Amino acid sequence: MSNPLLSVENIETYYGPIMAIRGISFKVNQGSIVTILGSNGAGKTTILKTISGAIDPRKGKVFLNGSEIQKKDPDKILRLGMSHAPEGREVFPYCSVIENLQMGAFTRSDKKEINRDIEQVFEYFPILKERMNQPAGLLSGGEQQMLCISRALMSKPEIMLLDEPSLGLSPKLVKEIFEIIIRINKELKTTILLVEQNANIALSNSDFGYVLELGRIVMEGNSKELLEKEDIKEFYLGQQDEGIRGERRWKKKKMWR
């Protein structure tokens, strides 16, 4: 059996005296889509920041293609083949869409290939082509999420980290974005590690999943099998269903005011 593309071994990450990640280990195989599922505050974003070099772990090791990368600078990790689309749609707001995409390719010098890859991004997200000269800060939330993913693609990563790609988006947009994530994985052979609160969409569109609670991995397995587990249904899917019902009740109440 081949070695995993990404391997995380017993990492501990702190914010000051507070331990946010409590000795977790997991792996991501080449060509797969792996999700880390967890509620808000579970430590999902901290895991991705630790892997991509934005935060240094106090203990543990991170391997990319068999080489240790923990405590390396983020730009060096990017050059090794890992890109990161962070939470909150962090685009460069005063730069145009096309300039944001070009910044995503700052490690490259192959101008023809860069232009070809920009066209490929526009094929995935046609709305970005329509907005190519518009400042990124004026895009809608969904469009900024598309741009964030597209910018991460421009370095031609071997593995891409996606932080909450569904956050704050309508169900229709979430479906569209995950369809593109699947295409990127299949067509470009890009390995994907994503963290999500939306259990249904994450597990329905991934190969393997880990469940994170309070900085620890408490469950793992094939995504389809996890989707059928009663604990997942009750805690995650139940919460989502209740959230939908609550939103409907709020809208109905608002109508009668």
C-alpha positions as CSV (number, residue, x, y, z in Angstrom):
1,M,0.0,0.0,0.0
2,S,1.3,3.4,-1.0
3,N,2.2,6.1,1.6
4,P,-0.5,8.8,2.2
5,L,0.1,12.2,0.5
6,L,-0.5,14.0,3.8
7,S,0.0,12.5,7.2
8,V,-0.5,14.2,10.5
9,E,0.9,12.6,13.6
10,N,0.0,13.5,17.2
11,I,-0.1,17.3,16.7
12,E,-0.8,19.6,19.6
13,T,-1.5,23.3,18.8
14,Y,-1.9,26.1,21.4
15,Y,-3.3,29.6,21.5
16,G,-1.2,31.0,24.3
17,P,-1.8,28.6,27.3
18,I,-4.9,27.1,25.7
19,M,-4.6,23.8,23.9
20,A,-6.8,23.9,20.8
21,I,-5.6,20.7,19.1
22,R,-5.1,17.7,21.4
23,G,-2.7,15.2,19.9
24,I,-4.6,14.3,16.7
25,S,-3.5,12.0,13.9
26,F,-5.0,11.4,10.5
27,K,-4.0,10.8,6.9
28,V,-5.1,11.9,3.4
29,N,-4.5,9.5,0.5
30,Q,-3.5,10.7,-2.9
31,G,-6.5,11.6,-5.2
32,S,-9.0,11.4,-2.4
33,I,-11.5,13.9,-0.8
34,V,-11.3,13.8,3.0
35,T,-13.5,15.8,5.3
36,I,-13.0,16.8,8.9
37,L,-16.4,17.3,10.5
38,G,-17.0,19.3,13.6
39,S,-19.1,21.9,15.3
40,N,-18.1,25.5,15.6
41,G,-15.1,25.8,17.9
42,A,-14.1,22.2,17.6
43,G,-10.7,23.2,16.2
44,K,-11.2,22.5,12.5
45,T,-9.7,25.8,11.3
46,T,-6.8,25.4,13.7
47,I,-6.0,22.1,12.1
48,L,-5.8,23.6,8.6
49,K,-3.7,26.5,9.8
50,T,-1.3,24.2,11.5
51,I,-0.9,22.0,8.4
52,S,-0.4,25.0,6.0
53,G,2.1,26.7,8.3
54,A,0.1,29.6,9.5
55,I,0.4,28.3,13.1
56,D,3.3,26.1,14.4
57,P,2.3,23.0,16.4
58,R,4.0,22.7,19.8
59,K,4.2,18.9,19.4
60,G,3.8,16.4,16.6
61,K,4.7,16.1,12.9
62,V,3.1,16.8,9.6
63,F,4.4,15.0,6.5
64,L,3.7,16.0,2.8
65,N,4.9,13.4,0.3
66,G,6.9,11.8,3.1
67,S,8.8,15.0,4.0
68,E,8.3,16.9,7.3
69,I,6.7,20.3,6.8
70,Q,5.6,21.4,10.3
71,K,7.1,24.8,11.3
72,K,8.0,25.6,7.7
73,D,6.9,29.0,6.4
74,P,3.5,29.0,4.5
75,D,5.1,30.1,1.2
76,K,7.5,27.2,1.3
77,I,4.7,24.7,2.0
78,L,2.8,26.3,-0.9
79,R,5.8,25.7,-3.2
80,L,5.8,22.0,-2.0
81,G,2.3,21.6,-3.5
82,M,-0.2,22.5,-0.8
83,S,-2.6,25.5,-1.1
84,H,-5.1,26.8,1.4
85,A,-8.5,28.4,0.8
86,P,-9.1,30.0,4.3
87,E,-12.4,30.4,6.2
88,G,-14.2,33.7,5.7
89,R,-13.5,34.2,2.0
90,E,-10.3,36.1,2.5
91,V,-9.9,37.8,-0.9
92,F,-7.9,40.9,-1.7
93,P,-10.9,43.3,-1.7
94,Y,-9.4,46.2,-3.6
95,C,-7.8,44.1,-6.3
96,S,-9.7,42.9,-9.3
97,V,-10.8,39.3,-9.7
98,I,-8.1,38.7,-12.3
99,E,-5.5,40.3,-10.0
100,N,-6.5,37.9,-7.2
101,L,-6.1,35.0,-9.5
102,Q,-2.7,36.2,-10.6
103,M,-1.6,36.5,-7.0
104,G,-2.6,32.9,-6.5
105,A,0.1,32.0,-9.1
106,F,2.9,34.1,-7.6
107,T,5.1,31.0,-7.2
108,R,5.0,30.3,-10.9
109,S,6.7,31.9,-13.9
110,D,5.0,30.0,-16.8
111,K,2.9,32.9,-18.1
112,K,1.2,30.8,-20.9
113,E,0.3,28.1,-18.5
114,I,-1.0,30.7,-16.0
115,N,-3.3,32.2,-18.6
116,R,-4.5,28.8,-19.6
117,D,-5.3,27.9,-15.9
118,I,-7.1,31.2,-15.5
119,E,-9.3,30.2,-18.4
120,Q,-9.9,26.8,-16.8
121,V,-11.0,28.6,-13.6
122,F,-13.4,30.6,-15.6
123,E,-14.8,27.4,-17.1
124,Y,-15.5,26.2,-13.6
125,F,-16.9,29.5,-12.4
126,P,-18.2,31.5,-15.4
127,I,-19.5,34.3,-13.2
128,L,-15.8,35.1,-12.3
129,K,-15.1,35.8,-16.0
130,E,-18.0,38.2,-16.1
131,R,-16.6,39.9,-13.0
132,M,-12.9,39.7,-13.9
133,N,-12.2,43.4,-13.8
134,Q,-14.4,44.1,-10.7
135,P,-12.9,44.6,-7.3
136,A,-13.1,41.4,-5.3
137,G,-14.6,43.2,-2.3
138,L,-17.7,44.0,-4.4
139,L,-18.5,40.4,-5.2
140,S,-21.3,38.6,-3.4
141,G,-20.5,36.1,-0.7
142,G,-20.9,33.1,-3.0
143,E,-18.7,34.8,-5.7
144,Q,-16.0,35.5,-3.1
145,Q,-16.0,31.8,-2.1
146,M,-15.6,30.8,-5.7
147,L,-12.7,33.3,-6.1
148,C,-11.1,32.0,-2.9
149,I,-11.2,28.4,-4.2
150,S,-10.0,29.5,-7.7
151,R,-7.0,31.5,-6.3
152,A,-6.0,28.4,-4.3
153,L,-6.1,26.4,-7.5
154,M,-3.8,28.8,-9.4
155,S,-0.6,27.5,-7.7
156,K,-1.4,24.1,-9.3
157,P,-1.5,22.3,-5.9
158,E,-1.2,18.6,-5.4
159,I,-3.4,19.0,-2.3
160,M,-5.9,21.8,-1.5
161,L,-7.2,22.7,1.9
162,L,-10.7,24.1,2.0
163,D,-12.0,25.7,5.2
164,E,-15.9,25.7,5.4
165,P,-16.7,26.2,1.7
166,S,-20.4,26.1,2.5
167,L,-20.4,28.7,5.3
168,G,-23.1,31.3,4.9
169,L,-24.2,30.2,1.4
170,S,-27.6,29.3,0.1
171,P,-28.3,25.6,-0.4
172,K,-28.3,26.1,-4.2
173,L,-24.8,27.8,-4.1
174,V,-23.5,25.1,-1.7
175,K,-24.6,22.4,-4.2
176,E,-23.0,24.2,-7.1
177,I,-19.7,24.7,-5.3
178,F,-19.4,21.1,-4.2
179,E,-20.1,20.0,-7.7
180,I,-17.1,22.0,-8.8
181,I,-15.0,20.6,-5.9
182,I,-15.8,17.1,-7.2
183,R,-14.8,18.2,-10.8
184,I,-11.5,19.6,-9.6
185,N,-10.8,16.4,-7.8
186,K,-11.6,14.2,-10.7
187,E,-10.4,16.3,-13.6
188,L,-7.3,17.9,-12.2
189,K,-6.5,14.9,-9.8
190,T,-6.2,17.4,-7.0
191,T,-6.4,15.8,-3.5
192,I,-8.7,17.7,-1.2
193,L,-8.9,18.1,2.6
194,L,-11.9,20.1,3.7
195,V,-13.4,21.0,7.0
196,E,-17.1,21.5,7.4
197,Q,-20.0,21.8,9.9
198,N,-22.5,20.8,7.2
199,A,-22.3,17.0,7.7
200,N,-24.7,16.0,4.9
201,I,-22.9,17.9,2.1
202,A,-19.4,17.0,3.4
203,L,-20.0,13.3,3.9
204,S,-22.0,13.0,0.7
205,N,-19.1,14.4,-1.4
206,S,-16.1,12.8,0.2
207,D,-14.4,9.5,0.5
208,F,-13.3,9.4,4.1
209,G,-14.3,11.4,7.2
210,Y,-13.0,12.3,10.6
211,V,-15.2,13.7,13.4
212,L,-13.6,16.3,15.6
213,E,-14.8,17.3,19.1
214,L,-13.0,19.8,21.4
215,G,-9.7,19.3,19.6
216,R,-9.8,15.5,19.5
217,I,-10.8,13.1,16.7
218,V,-13.5,10.9,18.2
219,M,-14.7,9.0,15.1
220,E,-13.4,8.1,11.6
221,G,-14.5,6.0,8.7
222,N,-15.8,5.7,5.2
223,S,-18.0,8.8,4.5
224,K,-21.0,6.8,3.5
225,E,-20.8,4.7,6.6
226,L,-20.4,7.7,8.8
227,L,-23.5,9.3,7.2
228,E,-25.5,6.3,8.4
229,K,-24.3,6.4,12.0
230,E,-26.9,7.3,14.6
231,D,-24.5,9.7,16.5
232,I,-23.9,11.6,13.3
233,K,-27.6,11.7,12.4
234,E,-28.6,12.8,15.8
235,F,-25.9,15.4,16.6
236,Y,-25.1,16.9,13.1
237,L,-28.0,16.1,10.8
238,G,-30.5,16.6,13.6
239,Q,-29.0,20.0,14.4
240,Q,-29.1,21.0,10.7
241,D,-32.8,19.9,10.4
242,E,-33.6,21.9,13.5
243,G,-31.8,24.9,12.1
244,I,-33.9,24.7,9.0
245,R,-37.1,24.4,11.0
246,G,-36.1,27.3,13.2
247,E,-35.5,29.5,10.1
248,R,-38.9,28.6,8.7
249,R,-40.5,29.4,12.1
250,W,-38.7,32.7,12.2
251,K,-39.8,33.6,8.6
252,K,-43.4,32.6,9.4
253,K,-43.4,34.7,12.6
254,K,-42.0,37.7,10.7
255,M,-44.7,37.4,8.1
256,W,-47.4,38.0,10.8
257,R,-45.7,41.0,12.4
